[in-house]
């Protein structure tokens, strides 16, 4: 048995393991405990299982402290970047160090994080539409083109996303179309599939009345590696902002609010560099068994 915590960022939930604790087979551990039916279960958690396992190595000799993040997803794959995962990693490290500023090392680069009470803001780096960076199986960007019946734009926000702006995110059968687009041949490494719809009535803005958000978008995302829809996706929220900015959907400069099912996120863009902000909740601590890799076919 090993000691773990569970965190979530607007419903995007993760098992957190101190990387100093040996886990012989991380892939098997993630598959075992992220399962939504038979995975991690605790009275203080909102649901069984998780959207991934964060293996975190704290390096508190630096100023600000650093935390090295490895995200193993429910299918056993490793994700280069995860916005809500990085925010949860920063919250975990802040709890151990009392620091309000941290550096999060991911496979997509090092990200600076700021903690303000229960809100964690993380710099997400540069977004790109370049076909060799998304990546795409072609030499030109993919902008507003049909892929498996969905009109999408491809962007990398640390991981690849196919973003579709639709009239109503809830009118799309994401369970059906998500896997088709995610596995389309134009995406050699696969892609997350993110739906967005703009809210035309500013009175529906879910933030406080003093919010300076210039636009509000609803969001749904089918995540690669989870192989299903998640309650929130930070890189997807950033992808919505990047595509909206490229397509001229944003009326003014300033942050936007993105509303996945699990809660509200704020995204800011400056010269192609994105920042993601939102709440993080520590759900529980518990003990889990180290999965026997022989149980994984």
Secondary structure, 3 states (H helix, E strand, C coil): CEEEEEEEECCEEEEEEECCCCCCCHHHHHHHHHCCCCCCCCCCCCCCCCCCEEEEEEECCCCCCEEEEEEECCCCCEECCCHHHHHHHHHHHHHHHCCCEEEEEECCEEEEEEEECCEEEEEEEECECCHHHHCCCCCCCCCCEEECCEEEEEEECCCEEEEEECCCHHHCCHHHHHHHHHCCCCCCCCCEEEEEEECCCHHHCCCCCCCCCCEEEEEEEEECCCCEEECCCHHHHHHHHHHHHHCCCCCCCCCEEEEECCEEEEEEEECCEEEEEEECEEEEEEEECCCCHHHCC
